[in-house]
Amino acid sequence: MRPDRGRVGSRRPARHVSLGHGIHSIGAPLARLEASIALRVLLTRLPEMAWARPTEGVTRLPAGITRGPVRLPATFTPEKGSDVA
């Protein structure tokens, strides 16, 4: 029996700060929730947002753990009175 099991701070320190992945990790679901909220707020505040160029020409990250565009430029008209330049 290990007396240190289940205690906060009982593990050796790791060289990373991550939430991990897998069936028992909150990392991926939390990231999806944060992205969903952020995009909803962004699109509500900037309804005229559009891609700055056709998405067919977008460079994508190599397949692997992380997928998606390297860069996805957008244009928008700031709301009056906002501090967005």
For each residue, the residues with C-beta under 8 A, 3 or more apart:
1: 5
2: 5
3:
4: 7 10
5: 1 2 10
6: 10
7: 4 10
8:
9:
10: 4 5 6 7
11: 14
12:
13:
14: 11 17
15:
16:
17: 14
18: 27
19: 25 26 27 28 30 31
20: 25 27
21: 25 27 28
22: 25
23:
24:
25: 19 20 21 22 28
26: 19 29 30
27: 18 19 20 21 30 31
28: 19 21 25 31 32
29: 26 32 33
30: 19 26 27 33 34
31: 19 27 28 34 35
32: 28 29 35 36
33: 29 30 36 37
34: 30 31 37 38
35: 31 32 38 39
36: 32 33 39 40
37: 33 34 40 41
38: 34 35 41 42
39: 35 36 42 43
40: 36 37 43 44
41: 37 38 44 45
42: 38 39 45 46 49
43: 39 40 46 47 49
44: 40 41 47
45: 41 42 79
46: 42 43 49 76 77 78 79
47: 43 44
48: 76 77
49: 42 43 46 74 75 76
50: 74 75 76
51: 54 55 72 73 74 75
52: 73 74 75
53: 57 58 73
54: 51 57
55: 51 58 72
56:
57: 53 54
58: 53 55 69 70 71 72
59: 69 70 71
60: 67 68 69 70
61: 64 66 67 68 69 70
62:
63: 67
64: 61 67
65:
66: 61
67: 60 61 63 64
68: 60 61
69: 58 59 60 61 72
70: 58 59 60 61
71: 58 59
72: 51 55 58 69
73: 51 52 53
74: 49 50 51 52
75: 49 50 51 52
76: 46 48 49 50
77: 46 48
78: 46 82 84 85
79: 45 46 82 84
80:
81:
82: 78 79
83:
84: 78 79
85: 78
